[in-house]
Amino acid sequence: MQQQLDKLQEEVTKRVYKLFMAKFAGNKLQFAKAAGCDEKTLRLLFEHGQGMTLNLLFKLAYALEIAPSDLLAGLSLFKK
């Protein structure tokens, strides 16, 4: 189960990163300010050194102007 959770977290992080690059052109400081978090948090998240809390997910979604559910769309813990 932990392996599945790790893969889901990696996928959500990839989705956030892709949208971040499109909207903020790689500027982590600008993204961090828009999300109300620390730039170090983003660096650790994108380098897979830190997990993502639900609170951080909501902040990042807000900064990206996307619904948090859109970042999770299509993901499942259960095998199909």
Distance bins in CASP14 RR format, pairs under 12 A and 6 or more apart:
PFRMAT RR
TARGET T0000
AUTHOR 0000-0000-0000
RMODE 2
METHOD distances of the structure
MODEL  1
1 7 0 0 0 0 0 1 0 0 0 0 0
1 8 0 0 0 0 0 1 0 0 0 0 0
1 77 1 0 0 1 0 0 0 0 0 0 0
1 78 0 0 0 0 0 1 0 0 0 0 0
1 79 0 0 0 0 0 1 0 0 0 0 0
2 8 0 0 0 0 0 1 0 0 0 0 0
2 9 0 0 0 0 0 1 0 0 0 0 0
2 77 0 0 0 0 0 1 0 0 0 0 0
3 9 0 0 0 0 0 1 0 0 0 0 0
3 10 0 0 0 0 0 1 0 0 0 0 0
3 77 0 0 0 0 0 1 0 0 0 0 0
4 10 0 0 0 0 0 1 0 0 0 0 0
4 11 0 0 0 0 0 1 0 0 0 0 0
4 75 0 0 0 0 1 0 0 0 0 0 0
4 76 0 0 0 0 1 0 0 0 0 0 0
4 77 1 0 0 1 0 0 0 0 0 0 0
4 78 0 0 0 0 1 0 0 0 0 0 0
4 79 0 0 0 0 1 0 0 0 0 0 0
5 11 0 0 0 0 0 1 0 0 0 0 0
5 12 0 0 0 0 0 1 0 0 0 0 0
5 51 0 0 0 0 0 1 0 0 0 0 0
5 52 0 0 0 0 0 1 0 0 0 0 0
5 75 0 0 0 0 0 1 0 0 0 0 0
5 76 0 0 0 0 0 1 0 0 0 0 0
5 77 1 0 0 1 0 0 0 0 0 0 0
6 12 0 0 0 0 0 1 0 0 0 0 0
6 13 0 0 0 0 0 1 0 0 0 0 0
6 48 0 0 0 0 1 0 0 0 0 0 0
6 49 0 0 0 0 0 1 0 0 0 0 0
6 51 0 0 0 0 1 0 0 0 0 0 0
6 52 0 0 0 0 0 1 0 0 0 0 0
6 77 0 0 0 0 0 1 0 0 0 0 0
7 13 0 0 0 0 0 1 0 0 0 0 0
7 14 0 0 0 0 0 1 0 0 0 0 0
7 48 0 0 0 0 0 1 0 0 0 0 0
7 75 0 0 0 0 1 0 0 0 0 0 0
7 76 0 0 0 0 0 1 0 0 0 0 0
7 77 0 0 0 0 0 1 0 0 0 0 0
8 14 0 0 0 0 0 1 0 0 0 0 0
8 15 0 0 0 0 0 1 0 0 0 0 0
8 51 0 0 0 0 0 1 0 0 0 0 0
8 52 0 0 0 0 0 1 0 0 0 0 0
8 57 0 0 0 0 0 1 0 0 0 0 0
8 71 0 0 0 0 0 1 0 0 0 0 0
8 72 0 0 0 0 1 0 0 0 0 0 0
8 74 0 0 0 0 0 1 0 0 0 0 0
8 75 1 0 1 0 0 0 0 0 0 0 0
8 76 0 0 0 0 1 0 0 0 0 0 0
8 77 1 0 0 1 0 0 0 0 0 0 0
8 78 0 0 0 0 0 1 0 0 0 0 0
9 15 0 0 0 0 0 1 0 0 0 0 0
9 16 0 0 0 0 0 1 0 0 0 0 0
9 45 0 0 0 0 1 0 0 0 0 0 0
9 48 0 0 0 0 1 0 0 0 0 0 0
9 49 0 0 0 0 0 1 0 0 0 0 0
9 50 0 0 0 0 0 1 0 0 0 0 0
9 51 1 0 0 1 0 0 0 0 0 0 0
9 52 1 0 0 1 0 0 0 0 0 0 0
9 53 0 0 0 0 0 1 0 0 0 0 0
9 54 0 0 0 0 0 1 0 0 0 0 0
9 56 0 0 0 0 0 1 0 0 0 0 0
9 57 0 0 0 0 0 1 0 0 0 0 0
9 71 0 0 0 0 0 1 0 0 0 0 0
9 72 0 0 0 0 0 1 0 0 0 0 0
9 75 0 0 0 0 1 0 0 0 0 0 0
9 77 0 0 0 0 0 1 0 0 0 0 0
10 16 0 0 0 0 0 1 0 0 0 0 0
10 17 0 0 0 0 0 1 0 0 0 0 0
10 45 0 0 0 0 0 1 0 0 0 0 0
10 46 0 0 0 0 0 1 0 0 0 0 0
10 47 0 0 0 0 0 1 0 0 0 0 0
10 48 1 0 0 1 0 0 0 0 0 0 0
10 49 0 0 0 0 0 1 0 0 0 0 0
10 51 0 0 0 0 1 0 0 0 0 0 0
10 52 0 0 0 0 0 1 0 0 0 0 0
10 75 0 0 0 0 0 1 0 0 0 0 0
11 17 0 0 0 0 0 1 0 0 0 0 0
11 18 0 0 0 0 0 1 0 0 0 0 0
11 48 0 0 0 0 0 1 0 0 0 0 0
11 52 0 0 0 0 0 1 0 0 0 0 0
11 71 0 0 0 0 1 0 0 0 0 0 0
11 72 0 0 0 0 1 0 0 0 0 0 0
11 73 0 0 0 0 0 1 0 0 0 0 0
11 74 0 0 0 0 1 0 0 0 0 0 0
11 75 1 0 0 1 0 0 0 0 0 0 0
11 76 0 0 0 0 0 1 0 0 0 0 0
12 18 0 0 0 0 0 1 0 0 0 0 0
12 19 0 0 0 0 0 1 0 0 0 0 0
12 45 0 0 0 0 1 0 0 0 0 0 0
12 46 0 0 0 0 0 1 0 0 0 0 0
12 48 0 0 0 0 0 1 0 0 0 0 0
12 51 0 0 0 0 1 0 0 0 0 0 0
12 52 1 0 0 1 0 0 0 0 0 0 0
12 53 0 0 0 0 0 1 0 0 0 0 0
12 54 0 0 0 0 0 1 0 0 0 0 0
12 56 0 0 0 0 0 1 0 0 0 0 0
12 57 1 0 0 1 0 0 0 0 0 0 0
12 60 0 0 0 0 1 0 0 0 0 0 0
12 61 0 0 0 0 0 1 0 0 0 0 0
12 66 0 0 0 0 0 1 0 0 0 0 0
12 68 0 0 0 0 1 0 0 0 0 0 0
12 69 0 0 0 0 0 1 0 0 0 0 0
12 70 0 0 0 0 0 1 0 0 0 0 0
12 71 1 0 1 0 0 0 0 0 0 0 0
12 72 1 0 0 1 0 0 0 0 0 0 0
12 73 0 0 0 0 0 1 0 0 0 0 0
12 74 0 0 0 0 0 1 0 0 0 0 0
12 75 1 0 0 1 0 0 0 0 0 0 0
13 19 0 0 0 0 0 1 0 0 0 0 0
13 20 0 0 0 0 0 1 0 0 0 0 0
13 42 0 0 0 0 0 1 0 0 0 0 0
13 44 0 0 0 0 0 1 0 0 0 0 0
13 45 1 0 0 1 0 0 0 0 0 0 0
13 46 1 0 0 1 0 0 0 0 0 0 0
13 47 0 0 0 0 1 0 0 0 0 0 0
13 48 1 0 0 1 0 0 0 0 0 0 0
13 49 0 0 0 0 0 1 0 0 0 0 0
13 50 0 0 0 0 1 0 0 0 0 0 0
13 51 0 0 0 0 1 0 0 0 0 0 0
13 52 1 0 0 1 0 0 0 0 0 0 0
13 56 0 0 0 0 0 1 0 0 0 0 0
13 57 0 0 0 0 0 1 0 0 0 0 0
13 60 0 0 0 0 1 0 0 0 0 0 0
13 71 0 0 0 0 1 0 0 0 0 0 0
13 75 0 0 0 0 0 1 0 0 0 0 0
14 20 0 0 0 0 0 1 0 0 0 0 0
14 21 0 0 0 0 0 1 0 0 0 0 0
14 45 0 0 0 0 0 1 0 0 0 0 0
14 46 0 0 0 0 1 0 0 0 0 0 0
14 48 0 0 0 0 0 1 0 0 0 0 0
14 52 0 0 0 0 0 1 0 0 0 0 0
14 71 0 0 0 0 0 1 0 0 0 0 0
14 75 0 0 0 0 0 1 0 0 0 0 0
15 21 0 0 0 0 0 1 0 0 0 0 0
15 22 0 0 0 0 0 1 0 0 0 0 0
15 46 0 0 0 0 0 1 0 0 0 0 0
15 52 0 0 0 0 0 1 0 0 0 0 0
15 57 0 0 0 0 0 1 0 0 0 0 0
15 60 0 0 0 0 1 0 0 0 0 0 0
15 61 0 0 0 0 0 1 0 0 0 0 0
15 64 0 0 0 0 1 0 0 0 0 0 0
15 66 0 0 0 0 1 0 0 0 0 0 0
15 68 0 0 0 0 0 1 0 0 0 0 0
15 69 0 0 0 0 0 1 0 0 0 0 0
15 70 0 0 0 0 1 0 0 0 0 0 0
15 71 1 0 1 0 0 0 0 0 0 0 0
15 72 0 0 0 0 1 0 0 0 0 0 0
15 73 0 0 0 0 1 0 0 0 0 0 0
15 74 0 0 0 0 0 1 0 0 0 0 0
15 75 0 0 0 0 1 0 0 0 0 0 0
16 22 0 0 0 0 0 1 0 0 0 0 0
16 23 0 0 0 0 0 1 0 0 0 0 0
16 24 0 0 0 0 0 1 0 0 0 0 0
16 28 0 0 0 0 0 1 0 0 0 0 0
16 31 0 0 0 0 1 0 0 0 0 0 0
16 35 0 0 0 0 1 0 0 0 0 0 0
16 37 0 0 0 0 0 1 0 0 0 0 0
16 41 0 0 0 0 0 1 0 0 0 0 0
16 42 0 0 0 0 1 0 0 0 0 0 0
16 45 1 0 0 1 0 0 0 0 0 0 0
16 46 0 0 0 0 1 0 0 0 0 0 0
16 51 0 0 0 0 0 1 0 0 0 0 0
16 52 1 0 0 1 0 0 0 0 0 0 0
16 56 0 0 0 0 1 0 0 0 0 0 0
16 57 0 0 0 0 1 0 0 0 0 0 0
16 58 0 0 0 0 0 1 0 0 0 0 0
16 59 0 0 0 0 0 1 0 0 0 0 0
16 60 1 0 1 0 0 0 0 0 0 0 0
16 61 0 0 0 0 1 0 0 0 0 0 0
16 62 0 0 0 0 0 1 0 0 0 0 0
16 63 0 0 0 0 1 0 0 0 0 0 0
16 64 1 0 0 1 0 0 0 0 0 0 0
16 66 0 0 0 0 1 0 0 0 0 0 0
16 68 0 0 0 0 0 1 0 0 0 0 0
16 70 0 0 0 0 0 1 0 0 0 0 0
16 71 1 0 0 1 0 0 0 0 0 0 0
16 72 0 0 0 0 0 1 0 0 0 0 0
17 23 0 0 0 0 0 1 0 0 0 0 0
17 24 0 0 0 0 0 1 0 0 0 0 0
17 26 0 0 0 0 1 0 0 0 0 0 0
17 28 0 0 0 0 0 1 0 0 0 0 0
17 31 0 0 0 0 0 1 0 0 0 0 0
17 42 0 0 0 0 1 0 0 0 0 0 0
17 43 0 0 0 0 0 1 0 0 0 0 0
17 45 0 0 0 0 1 0 0 0 0 0 0
17 46 1 0 1 0 0 0 0 0 0 0 0
17 47 0 0 0 0 0 1 0 0 0 0 0
17 48 0 0 0 0 0 1 0 0 0 0 0
17 52 0 0 0 0 0 1 0 0 0 0 0
17 60 0 0 0 0 0 1 0 0 0 0 0
17 64 0 0 0 0 0 1 0 0 0 0 0
17 71 0 0 0 0 0 1 0 0 0 0 0
18 24 0 0 0 0 0 1 0 0 0 0 0
18 26 0 0 0 0 0 1 0 0 0 0 0
18 46 0 0 0 0 0 1 0 0 0 0 0
18 64 0 0 0 0 1 0 0 0 0 0 0
18 66 0 0 0 0 0 1 0 0 0 0 0
18 71 0 0 0 0 0 1 0 0 0 0 0
19 25 0 0 0 0 0 1 0 0 0 0 0
19 26 0 0 0 0 0 1 0 0 0 0 0
19 31 0 0 0 0 1 0 0 0 0 0 0
19 34 0 0 0 0 0 1 0 0 0 0 0
19 35 0 0 0 0 0 1 0 0 0 0 0
19 60 0 0 0 0 1 0 0 0 0 0 0
19 61 0 0 0 0 1 0 0 0 0 0 0
19 63 0 0 0 0 1 0 0 0 0 0 0
19 64 1 0 1 0 0 0 0 0 0 0 0
19 65 0 0 0 0 1 0 0 0 0 0 0
19 66 1 0 0 1 0 0 0 0 0 0 0
19 67 0 0 0 0 0 1 0 0 0 0 0
19 70 0 0 0 0 1 0 0 0 0 0 0
19 71 0 0 0 0 1 0 0 0 0 0 0
20 26 1 0 0 1 0 0 0 0 0 0 0
20 27 0 0 0 0 1 0 0 0 0 0 0
20 28 0 0 0 0 1 0 0 0 0 0 0
20 29 0 0 0 0 0 1 0 0 0 0 0
20 30 0 0 0 0 1 0 0 0 0 0 0
20 31 1 0 1 0 0 0 0 0 0 0 0
20 32 0 0 0 0 0 1 0 0 0 0 0
20 34 0 0 0 0 1 0 0 0 0 0 0
20 35 0 0 0 0 1 0 0 0 0 0 0
20 42 0 0 0 0 1 0 0 0 0 0 0
20 43 0 0 0 0 0 1 0 0 0 0 0
20 45 0 0 0 0 0 1 0 0 0 0 0
20 46 0 0 0 0 1 0 0 0 0 0 0
20 60 1 0 0 1 0 0 0 0 0 0 0
20 61 0 0 0 0 0 1 0 0 0 0 0
20 63 0 0 0 0 1 0 0 0 0 0 0
20 64 1 0 0 1 0 0 0 0 0 0 0
20 65 0 0 0 0 0 1 0 0 0 0 0
20 66 0 0 0 0 0 1 0 0 0 0 0
20 71 0 0 0 0 0 1 0 0 0 0 0
21 27 0 0 0 0 1 0 0 0 0 0 0
21 28 0 0 0 0 0 1 0 0 0 0 0
21 31 0 0 0 0 1 0 0 0 0 0 0
21 46 0 0 0 0 0 1 0 0 0 0 0
21 64 0 0 0 0 0 1 0 0 0 0 0
22 31 0 0 0 0 0 1 0 0 0 0 0
22 64 0 0 0 0 1 0 0 0 0 0 0
22 65 0 0 0 0 0 1 0 0 0 0 0
22 66 0 0 0 0 0 1 0 0 0 0 0
23 30 0 0 0 0 1 0 0 0 0 0 0
23 31 1 0 0 1 0 0 0 0 0 0 0
23 34 0 0 0 0 1 0 0 0 0 0 0
23 35 0 0 0 0 0 1 0 0 0 0 0
23 60 0 0 0 0 0 1 0 0 0 0 0
23 61 0 0 0 0 0 1 0 0 0 0 0
23 63 0 0 0 0 1 0 0 0 0 0 0
23 64 1 0 1 0 0 0 0 0 0 0 0
23 65 1 0 0 1 0 0 0 0 0 0 0
23 66 0 0 0 0 1 0 0 0 0 0 0
24 30 1 0 1 0 0 0 0 0 0 0 0
24 31 1 0 1 0 0 0 0 0 0 0 0
24 32 0 0 0 0 1 0 0 0 0 0 0
24 33 0 0 0 0 1 0 0 0 0 0 0
24 34 1 0 0 1 0 0 0 0 0 0 0
24 35 0 0 0 0 1 0 0 0 0 0 0
24 39 0 0 0 0 0 1 0 0 0 0 0
24 42 0 0 0 0 1 0 0 0 0 0 0
24 60 0 0 0 0 0 1 0 0 0 0 0
24 63 0 0 0 0 1 0 0 0 0 0 0
24 64 0 0 0 0 1 0 0 0 0 0 0
24 65 0 0 0 0 0 1 0 0 0 0 0
25 31 0 0 0 0 1 0 0 0 0 0 0
26 32 0 0 0 0 0 1 0 0 0 0 0
26 39 0 0 0 0 0 1 0 0 0 0 0
26 42 0 0 0 0 1 0 0 0 0 0 0
26 43 0 0 0 0 0 1 0 0 0 0 0
26 46 0 0 0 0 1 0 0 0 0 0 0
27 33 0 0 0 0 1 0 0 0 0 0 0
27 34 0 0 0 0 1 0 0 0 0 0 0
27 39 0 0 0 0 1 0 0 0 0 0 0
27 42 0 0 0 0 0 1 0 0 0 0 0
27 63 0 0 0 0 0 1 0 0 0 0 0
28 34 0 0 0 0 0 1 0 0 0 0 0
28 35 0 0 0 0 0 1 0 0 0 0 0
28 37 0 0 0 0 0 1 0 0 0 0 0
28 38 0 0 0 0 1 0 0 0 0 0 0
28 39 1 0 1 0 0 0 0 0 0 0 0
28 40 0 0 0 0 1 0 0 0 0 0 0
28 41 0 0 0 0 1 0 0 0 0 0 0
28 42 1 0 1 0 0 0 0 0 0 0 0
28 43 1 0 0 1 0 0 0 0 0 0 0
28 44 0 0 0 0 0 1 0 0 0 0 0
28 45 0 0 0 0 1 0 0 0 0 0 0
28 46 0 0 0 0 1 0 0 0 0 0 0
28 47 0 0 0 0 0 1 0 0 0 0 0
28 60 0 0 0 0 0 1 0 0 0 0 0
28 63 0 0 0 0 0 1 0 0 0 0 0
29 35 0 0 0 0 0 1 0 0 0 0 0
29 36 0 0 0 0 0 1 0 0 0 0 0
29 37 0 0 0 0 0 1 0 0 0 0 0
29 38 0 0 0 0 0 1 0 0 0 0 0
29 39 1 0 1 0 0 0 0 0 0 0 0
29 40 0 0 0 0 0 1 0 0 0 0 0
29 41 0 0 0 0 0 1 0 0 0 0 0
29 42 0 0 0 0 1 0 0 0 0 0 0
29 43 0 0 0 0 0 1 0 0 0 0 0
30 36 0 0 0 0 0 1 0 0 0 0 0
30 39 0 0 0 0 1 0 0 0 0 0 0
30 42 0 0 0 0 0 1 0 0 0 0 0
30 63 0 0 0 0 1 0 0 0 0 0 0
31 37 0 0 0 0 1 0 0 0 0 0 0
31 38 0 0 0 0 0 1 0 0 0 0 0
31 39 0 0 0 0 1 0 0 0 0 0 0
31 41 0 0 0 0 0 1 0 0 0 0 0
31 42 1 0 0 1 0 0 0 0 0 0 0
31 43 0 0 0 0 0 1 0 0 0 0 0
31 45 0 0 0 0 0 1 0 0 0 0 0
31 46 0 0 0 0 0 1 0 0 0 0 0
31 59 0 0 0 0 0 1 0 0 0 0 0
31 60 0 0 0 0 1 0 0 0 0 0 0
31 62 0 0 0 0 0 1 0 0 0 0 0
31 63 1 0 0 1 0 0 0 0 0 0 0
31 64 0 0 0 0 1 0 0 0 0 0 0
31 65 0 0 0 0 0 1 0 0 0 0 0
32 38 1 0 0 1 0 0 0 0 0 0 0
32 39 1 0 1 0 0 0 0 0 0 0 0
32 40 0 0 0 0 1 0 0 0 0 0 0
32 41 1 0 0 1 0 0 0 0 0 0 0
32 42 1 0 1 0 0 0 0 0 0 0 0
32 43 0 0 0 0 1 0 0 0 0 0 0
32 44 0 0 0 0 0 1 0 0 0 0 0
32 45 0 0 0 0 0 1 0 0 0 0 0
32 46 0 0 0 0 0 1 0 0 0 0 0
32 56 0 0 0 0 0 1 0 0 0 0 0
32 59 0 0 0 0 1 0 0 0 0 0 0
32 60 0 0 0 0 1 0 0 0 0 0 0
32 63 0 0 0 0 1 0 0 0 0 0 0
33 39 0 0 0 0 1 0 0 0 0 0 0
33 42 0 0 0 0 0 1 0 0 0 0 0
33 59 0 0 0 0 0 1 0 0 0 0 0
33 63 0 0 0 0 1 0 0 0 0 0 0
34 42 0 0 0 0 0 1 0 0 0 0 0
34 59 0 0 0 0 1 0 0 0 0 0 0
34 60 0 0 0 0 1 0 0 0 0 0 0
34 61 0 0 0 0 0 1 0 0 0 0 0
34 62 1 0 0 1 0 0 0 0 0 0 0
34 63 1 1 0 0 0 0 0 0 0 0 0
34 64 0 0 0 0 1 0 0 0 0 0 0
34 65 0 0 0 0 1 0 0 0 0 0 0
35 41 0 0 0 0 1 0 0 0 0 0 0
35 42 1 0 0 1 0 0 0 0 0 0 0
35 45 0 0 0 0 0 1 0 0 0 0 0
35 52 0 0 0 0 0 1 0 0 0 0 0
35 55 0 0 0 0 0 1 0 0 0 0 0
35 56 1 0 0 1 0 0 0 0 0 0 0
35 57 0 0 0 0 0 1 0 0 0 0 0
35 58 0 0 0 0 1 0 0 0 0 0 0
35 59 1 0 1 0 0 0 0 0 0 0 0
35 60 1 0 1 0 0 0 0 0 0 0 0
35 61 0 0 0 0 1 0 0 0 0 0 0
35 62 1 0 0 1 0 0 0 0 0 0 0
35 63 1 1 0 0 0 0 0 0 0 0 0
35 64 0 0 0 0 1 0 0 0 0 0 0
35 65 0 0 0 0 0 1 0 0 0 0 0
35 66 0 0 0 0 0 1 0 0 0 0 0
36 42 0 0 0 0 0 1 0 0 0 0 0
36 55 0 0 0 0 0 1 0 0 0 0 0
36 56 0 0 0 0 1 0 0 0 0 0 0
36 58 0 0 0 0 0 1 0 0 0 0 0
36 59 1 0 1 0 0 0 0 0 0 0 0
36 60 0 0 0 0 1 0 0 0 0 0 0
36 62 0 0 0 0 1 0 0 0 0 0 0
36 63 1 0 0 1 0 0 0 0 0 0 0
37 43 0 0 0 0 0 1 0 0 0 0 0
37 44 0 0 0 0 0 1 0 0 0 0 0
37 45 0 0 0 0 1 0 0 0 0 0 0
37 50 0 0 0 0 0 1 0 0 0 0 0
37 52 0 0 0 0 0 1 0 0 0 0 0
37 53 0 0 0 0 0 1 0 0 0 0 0
37 55 0 0 0 0 1 0 0 0 0 0 0
37 56 1 0 0 1 0 0 0 0 0 0 0
37 57 0 0 0 0 0 1 0 0 0 0 0
37 58 0 0 0 0 0 1 0 0 0 0 0
37 59 1 0 1 0 0 0 0 0 0 0 0
37 60 1 0 0 1 0 0 0 0 0 0 0
37 62 0 0 0 0 0 1 0 0 0 0 0
37 63 0 0 0 0 1 0 0 0 0 0 0
38 44 0 0 0 0 1 0 0 0 0 0 0
38 45 0 0 0 0 0 1 0 0 0 0 0
38 50 0 0 0 0 0 1 0 0 0 0 0
38 56 0 0 0 0 0 1 0 0 0 0 0
38 59 0 0 0 0 0 1 0 0 0 0 0
39 45 0 0 0 0 0 1 0 0 0 0 0
39 46 0 0 0 0 0 1 0 0 0 0 0
40 46 0 0 0 0 0 1 0 0 0 0 0
40 47 0 0 0 0 0 1 0 0 0 0 0
40 49 0 0 0 0 0 1 0 0 0 0 0
40 50 0 0 0 0 1 0 0 0 0 0 0
41 47 0 0 0 0 0 1 0 0 0 0 0
41 49 0 0 0 0 0 1 0 0 0 0 0
41 50 1 0 0 1 0 0 0 0 0 0 0
41 51 0 0 0 0 1 0 0 0 0 0 0
41 52 0 0 0 0 1 0 0 0 0 0 0
41 53 0 0 0 0 1 0 0 0 0 0 0
41 55 0 0 0 0 0 1 0 0 0 0 0
41 56 1 0 0 1 0 0 0 0 0 0 0
41 59 0 0 0 0 1 0 0 0 0 0 0
41 60 0 0 0 0 1 0 0 0 0 0 0
42 49 0 0 0 0 0 1 0 0 0 0 0
42 50 0 0 0 0 1 0 0 0 0 0 0
42 51 0 0 0 0 0 1 0 0 0 0 0
42 52 0 0 0 0 0 1 0 0 0 0 0
42 56 0 0 0 0 1 0 0 0 0 0 0
42 59 0 0 0 0 0 1 0 0 0 0 0
42 60 0 0 0 0 1 0 0 0 0 0 0
42 63 0 0 0 0 0 1 0 0 0 0 0
43 49 0 0 0 0 1 0 0 0 0 0 0
43 50 0 0 0 0 1 0 0 0 0 0 0
44 50 1 1 0 0 0 0 0 0 0 0 0
44 51 1 0 0 1 0 0 0 0 0 0 0
44 52 0 0 0 0 0 1 0 0 0 0 0
44 56 0 0 0 0 0 1 0 0 0 0 0
45 51 1 0 0 1 0 0 0 0 0 0 0
45 52 1 0 0 1 0 0 0 0 0 0 0
45 53 0 0 0 0 0 1 0 0 0 0 0
45 56 1 0 0 1 0 0 0 0 0 0 0
45 57 0 0 0 0 0 1 0 0 0 0 0
45 59 0 0 0 0 0 1 0 0 0 0 0
45 60 0 0 0 0 1 0 0 0 0 0 0
46 52 0 0 0 0 0 1 0 0 0 0 0
46 60 0 0 0 0 0 1 0 0 0 0 0
50 56 0 0 0 0 1 0 0 0 0 0 0
51 57 0 0 0 0 0 1 0 0 0 0 0
51 60 0 0 0 0 0 1 0 0 0 0 0
52 58 0 0 0 0 0 1 0 0 0 0 0
52 59 0 0 0 0 1 0 0 0 0 0 0
52 60 1 0 0 1 0 0 0 0 0 0 0
52 61 0 0 0 0 0 1 0 0 0 0 0
52 68 0 0 0 0 0 1 0 0 0 0 0
52 71 0 0 0 0 1 0 0 0 0 0 0
52 72 0 0 0 0 0 1 0 0 0 0 0
53 59 0 0 0 0 1 0 0 0 0 0 0
53 60 0 0 0 0 0 1 0 0 0 0 0
53 68 0 0 0 0 0 1 0 0 0 0 0
54 60 0 0 0 0 0 1 0 0 0 0 0
54 61 0 0 0 0 0 1 0 0 0 0 0
54 68 0 0 0 0 1 0 0 0 0 0 0
54 71 0 0 0 0 0 1 0 0 0 0 0
54 72 0 0 0 0 0 1 0 0 0 0 0
55 61 0 0 0 0 0 1 0 0 0 0 0
55 62 0 0 0 0 0 1 0 0 0 0 0
55 68 0 0 0 0 0 1 0 0 0 0 0
56 62 0 0 0 0 0 1 0 0 0 0 0
56 63 0 0 0 0 0 1 0 0 0 0 0
56 68 0 0 0 0 0 1 0 0 0 0 0
56 71 0 0 0 0 0 1 0 0 0 0 0
57 63 0 0 0 0 0 1 0 0 0 0 0
57 64 0 0 0 0 0 1 0 0 0 0 0
57 66 0 0 0 0 0 1 0 0 0 0 0
57 67 0 0 0 0 0 1 0 0 0 0 0
57 68 1 0 1 0 0 0 0 0 0 0 0
57 69 0 0 0 0 0 1 0 0 0 0 0
57 70 0 0 0 0 0 1 0 0 0 0 0
57 71 1 0 0 1 0 0 0 0 0 0 0
57 72 0 0 0 0 1 0 0 0 0 0 0
58 64 0 0 0 0 0 1 0 0 0 0 0
58 66 0 0 0 0 0 1 0 0 0 0 0
58 67 0 0 0 0 1 0 0 0 0 0 0
58 68 1 0 1 0 0 0 0 0 0 0 0
58 69 0 0 0 0 0 1 0 0 0 0 0
58 71 0 0 0 0 1 0 0 0 0 0 0
58 72 0 0 0 0 0 1 0 0 0 0 0
59 66 0 0 0 0 0 1 0 0 0 0 0
59 68 0 0 0 0 1 0 0 0 0 0 0
59 71 0 0 0 0 0 1 0 0 0 0 0
60 66 0 0 0 0 1 0 0 0 0 0 0
60 67 0 0 0 0 0 1 0 0 0 0 0
60 68 0 0 0 0 1 0 0 0 0 0 0
60 70 0 0 0 0 0 1 0 0 0 0 0
60 71 1 0 0 1 0 0 0 0 0 0 0
61 67 1 0 0 1 0 0 0 0 0 0 0
61 68 1 0 1 0 0 0 0 0 0 0 0
61 69 0 0 0 0 1 0 0 0 0 0 0
61 70 1 0 0 1 0 0 0 0 0 0 0
61 71 1 0 1 0 0 0 0 0 0 0 0
61 72 0 0 0 0 1 0 0 0 0 0 0
61 73 0 0 0 0 0 1 0 0 0 0 0
62 68 0 0 0 0 1 0 0 0 0 0 0
62 71 0 0 0 0 0 1 0 0 0 0 0
63 71 0 0 0 0 0 1 0 0 0 0 0
64 70 0 0 0 0 1 0 0 0 0 0 0
64 71 0 0 0 0 1 0 0 0 0 0 0
65 71 0 0 0 0 0 1 0 0 0 0 0
66 72 0 0 0 0 0 1 0 0 0 0 0
66 73 0 0 0 0 0 1 0 0 0 0 0
67 73 0 0 0 0 1 0 0 0 0 0 0
68 75 0 0 0 0 0 1 0 0 0 0 0
69 75 0 0 0 0 0 1 0 0 0 0 0
74 80 0 0 0 0 0 1 0 0 0 0 0
END
